[in-house]
């Protein structure tokens, strides 16, 4: 099942978030794992530059796409964000 919601709480150390779902009276999920793909970065410069790349982590209030496994006690994952 796919659901759209807003991040309500963040645990950066565990890379998990809790998400509120408006269509379910703002019911807040349990902790969902945030899936991240390796970032693609292209940097072109003529000078020496320091570049830091970090995995994506949503912020509180961000709209996210959640994917749930089937079953009554299904695990859920945040698979991406939606720019609004």
N, C-alpha and C positions, 0 to 999 in steps of 0.2 A: 504494500500500500504506500502511496506517495501522499505526503501532506505538506502544506505550506504554512509556516508560522514565523513568529518573531522571537529572537533570542531573549530569554528572560534572566538567565544566570549563566556565568562562565566559570569553568575550572581550567585555567590555562595549563597547570601542571599535568593534569590527566588528559588534556585535549578533549574535554567533554563540555557540553552545554545543555541547559534545560530550555525548552521551547514552549511558548504559549500559542495555542491554536484558536483563532478567533471564531471559526465555525463550530467549535465545541465549547462555547461560552468561556473562552480564554483558559481552558484546561491546560495545566502546565505538565509537560512530559517528565519522565524520569531522566536521568543523565544519559545523553546520546553522544556517541563517539563522533568526532569530526574527522571525516575522510579528507585527506589532502593528496594531491598529485604533485610530483616533482615540478617545481616552477620552471618555466621556460624564460630565460633572460638573454637578451642580446644587447651587448654594450659596445658601442663603437666610439673610440676616443683617441685623440692624438697625445693626450697627457696621461700620466700615471693616476689612476683613480681607484679608491677603495670602494668596493661594492659589497653590500650585505644582502643576502637573500634569505628570507624566512618563510616557513610554511604558512599558508593562509589560515587564519583563525578568525571566526566572526566576532563582532563586537555586540554588546548588549543593544537591543533594538533593531539589529539587522534582520532582514527578511531572508529566511533560509528554506531550502528544499530538504525534506526529511524522507528517508526510505525506511520502511518497517518490514521485517520478516513476517511471514504468515504465522499465525498461532496466537493463543491467548496471552502468553507471556513473551511476546516477540521482542527481540532486540531492535533498536532503531539507530540510524546513522544520519548525520548531516552530510549531504553529498555536494552541496554548493550553496551559493548565495544568489539573490536576485536584486539587481539595482533598481531602486524605486525613486 
